[in-house]
Each structure stands twice: as structure tokens, then as C-alpha cells.
Amino acid sequence: MQDAEEQQQYLTFMLGEEMFAIGILAIREIIEYGYLTEVPLTPPFIRGVLNLRGAVVPVIDLVVRFGREPRESTKRTCIVIVEIESDDRGQEMGVVVDAVNEVLEIPLGDIEPPPEFGARIRSDFIKGMGKINGKFVILLDVNRVLLLDEIAVVAGMRKTEAPAAA
């Protein structure tokens, strides 16, 4: 039997034909893709914001964040709400994914370091490469992917706009 430290759980999801994963401890909930309020003058990868139980939550399109062309949403498209570390407190953000697959346990021994080259996304976004059934799954570092200056600007709206919504 393995210790909890030797094995971690990840939520796997699809972006196009590629499978990615985020550590389950960062996941707050998964919601159906629905109406988003667009925010003017934001980078293209910020799809907008949504009202989640009275909180303004920025929503990021990972496909566009990774430098690819945006795609149309389908019935399987959903938003994964994750919590990232921001200024010593948690910040909820939404991530648009094409489809959520399953929660998998990946032993630490089956996680390889990020590739030096050849990845289709920035290597600093990758926490590691998990081996599942002989295939690699890209394990994302959500704090790196989501916590950047341009996103922090949108997250700052939460403080200024939330009282107006009340």
C-alpha cells in the first residue's frame, strides 16, 4: 500500500485531442458552460466573468492561453472552478475545458519532469508529465498558468465590482 504522499489525485480533462490534468486539491467545482459577461480591454484568453454565488469569477480559455485558436463550445464544454494562491489568500478562477474525463491517482514514480522542449505549451506551465496506461498526461501548474499580471487585473475587478452587484 502506498502513502498519500507517494500518490496524488488529478482531474483529467480534454483540450482538443490532448489530455491535461490539474491536482484535485485545487479544484473547487465543475459547472456547465453558460453565460459569461465579457470584460472590455482584456487579453483574448480571458473569456469573461461569471457570477458564482455572488462572487465575480474570471474565466480563462486555456486553448487561447496556450496560443491556439479558440473553438466553439459543445455540450461537453464545461468550466472547472479552481482556487489559486493570490496575495496569501485563495482566488477562484474558472477554466474552460472541452470535456472533463475522470479523477485519477498517479503515483509520484509515474510523474516525469516537464520536457525541456517540444511541448505545445510553455514549459513553465507544466508541473510534470504523468504516465497513465502508457500515455502521457500533461500535469498543469495552475498557479503558473492562471496567476499572471493580466489575469490579476481582472481578478482585481472582484474587489471593485462585487459591492455593486449586491
TORSEKE-419754 format. One line per 10 residues: number of its first residue (from 1); for each residue x, y, z of C-alpha. Coordinates in nm, 4 decimals, m for minus. Layout:
TORSEKE-419754
NUM	X,Y,Z | ...
END
This chain:
TORSEKE-419754
1	0.0000,0.0000,0.0000 | 0.1311,0.3456,m0.0885 | 0.1366,0.6549,0.1305 | m0.0795,0.9515,0.0310 | 0.2419,1.1455,m0.0349 | 0.3520,0.8867,m0.2901 | 0.0305,0.9125,m0.4898 | m0.1724,1.2166,m0.5896 | m0.5167,1.2605,m0.7415 | m0.5709,1.4609,m1.0580
11	m0.8791,1.5698,m1.2516 | m0.8193,1.4874,m1.6182 | m0.9785,1.6855,m1.8992 | m0.9518,1.7345,m2.2721 | m0.8457,2.0352,m2.4756 | m0.8901,1.9274,m2.8346 | m0.7263,1.5866,m2.8677 | m0.4840,1.6368,m2.5762 | m0.5395,1.5244,m2.2187 | m0.4390,1.7522,m1.9323
21	m0.4713,1.7218,m1.5563 | m0.4926,1.9501,m1.2529 | m0.4263,1.8421,m0.8954 | m0.7593,1.7655,m0.7292 | m0.6797,1.9813,m0.4251 | m0.7019,2.2953,m0.6437 | m1.0457,2.2010,m0.7834 | m1.3485,2.3606,m0.6165 | m1.6266,2.2504,m0.8528 | m1.7217,2.1798,m1.2125
31	m2.0088,2.3729,m1.3683 | m2.1901,2.3682,m1.7005 | m2.0646,2.6180,m1.9556 | m2.3107,2.9032,m1.9605 | m2.3495,3.2768,m1.9877 | m2.0349,3.4825,m1.9297 | m2.0108,3.8596,m1.9053 | m1.7411,3.9843,m2.1419 | m1.4955,4.2335,m1.9978 | m1.3668,4.5039,m2.2342
41	m0.9936,4.5556,m2.2868 | m0.8846,4.2179,m2.1525 | m0.6496,3.9712,m2.3219 | m0.8194,3.7305,m2.5664 | m0.7715,3.4290,m2.3373 | m0.9989,3.5851,m2.0751 | m1.3462,3.4743,m2.1858 | m1.5170,3.6947,m1.9284 | m1.6503,3.6672,m1.5757 | m1.9329,3.4760,m1.4165
51	m2.1352,3.5274,m1.1026 | m2.0803,3.2286,m0.8759 | m2.2978,3.2633,m0.5663 | m2.2419,3.6394,m0.5593 | m1.8676,3.6303,m0.6327 | m1.7166,3.7596,m0.9567 | m1.5041,3.4772,m1.1013 | m1.2754,3.5386,m1.4030 | m1.2973,3.2648,m1.6682 | m0.9901,3.1699,m1.8727
61	m0.9909,2.9847,m2.2058 | m0.6916,2.7502,m2.1771 | m0.6856,2.6809,m2.5516 | m0.6287,3.0511,m2.6229 | m0.3963,3.0840,m2.3211 | m0.1778,2.8176,m2.4807 | m0.1580,3.0191,m2.8041 | m0.4104,2.8299,m3.0139 | m0.7243,2.9355,m3.1967 | m1.0450,2.9472,m2.9886
71	m1.3046,2.6782,m3.0500 | m1.6815,2.6692,m3.0337 | m1.8297,2.5278,m2.7162 | m2.0118,2.1936,m2.7289 | m2.2468,2.0058,m2.4966 | m1.9433,1.8635,m2.3154 | m1.7719,2.2027,m2.2665 | m1.7628,2.2993,m1.9008 | m1.5932,2.5331,m1.6580 | m1.3665,2.3955,m1.3888
81	m1.3536,2.6291,m1.0892 | m1.0069,2.6216,m0.9338 | m0.8537,2.8045,m0.6424 | m0.5122,2.9577,m0.6899 | m0.2858,3.1293,m0.4412 | m0.3033,3.5063,m0.4753 | m0.1584,3.7516,m0.2235 | m0.1603,3.4931,0.0583 | m0.5269,3.4096,0.0033 | m0.7278,3.1943,m0.2324
91	m0.8650,3.3331,m0.5584 | m1.1269,3.1369,m0.7505 | m1.0949,3.1273,m1.1274 | m1.2808,2.9403,m1.3976 | m1.1077,2.7365,m1.6658 | m1.2925,2.6450,m1.9872 | m1.2243,2.2851,m2.0937 | m1.3626,2.0822,m2.3839 | m1.4598,1.7859,m2.1654 | m1.3911,1.6561,m1.8155
101	m1.2796,1.2929,m1.8045 | m1.2169,1.1463,m1.4604 | m1.0205,1.1683,m1.1378 | m0.7092,0.9524,m1.1477 | m0.4471,0.8619,m0.8910 | m0.0972,0.8967,m1.0301 | 0.1936,0.7553,m0.8275 | 0.4837,1.0008,m0.7905 | 0.7061,0.7410,m0.9577 | 0.4940,0.7762,m1.2736
111	0.5445,1.1533,m1.2974 | 0.8280,1.2749,m1.5184 | 0.9712,1.6290,m1.5114 | 0.8426,1.8785,m1.7709 | 1.0050,1.8459,m2.1137 | 1.2798,2.0941,m2.1971 | 1.1422,2.1385,m2.5488 | 0.8793,2.0054,m2.7854 | 0.5762,2.0798,m2.5679 | 0.2888,2.2630,m2.7341
121	0.2558,2.4917,m2.4324 | 0.5065,2.6928,m2.2301 | 0.7181,2.4580,m2.0212 | 0.6761,2.6756,m1.7103 | 0.3021,2.5937,m1.7223 | 0.3808,2.2220,m1.6853 | 0.4269,2.0681,m1.3411 | 0.5152,1.7303,m1.4914 | 0.4138,1.4556,m1.7293 | 0.2035,1.1797,m1.5761
131	0.2143,0.8302,m1.7245 | m0.1297,0.6700,m1.7494 | m0.1757,0.3423,m1.9359 | 0.1392,0.4010,m2.1390 | 0.0391,0.7543,m2.2445 | 0.1476,1.0905,m2.1096 | m0.0904,1.3387,m1.9492 | 0.0256,1.6990,m1.9075 | 0.0027,1.7959,m1.5392 | m0.0599,2.1701,m1.5253
141	0.0741,2.4073,m1.2622 | m0.2457,2.6115,m1.2150 | m0.0706,2.8849,m1.0183 | 0.1646,2.9476,m1.3117 | m0.0979,2.9169,m1.5848 | m0.3542,3.1378,m1.4142 | m0.1661,3.3808,m1.1907 | m0.0129,3.6359,m1.4220 | m0.0290,4.0139,m1.4344 | m0.3030,4.0357,m1.6971
151	m0.5217,3.7949,m1.5036 | m0.4555,3.9778,m1.1774 | m0.6100,4.2889,m1.3349 | m0.9355,4.1007,m1.3978 | m0.9233,3.9412,m1.0537 | m0.8923,4.2922,m0.9089 | m1.2377,4.3702,m1.0512 | m1.3743,4.1282,m0.7978 | m1.2904,4.3751,m0.5222 | m1.4263,4.6793,m0.7025
161	m1.7352,4.5339,m0.8722 | m1.8626,4.2859,m0.6147 | m2.0261,4.5527,m0.3931 | m2.2112,4.6968,m0.6942 | m2.3618,4.3552,m0.7649 | m2.5040,4.3263,m0.4133
END
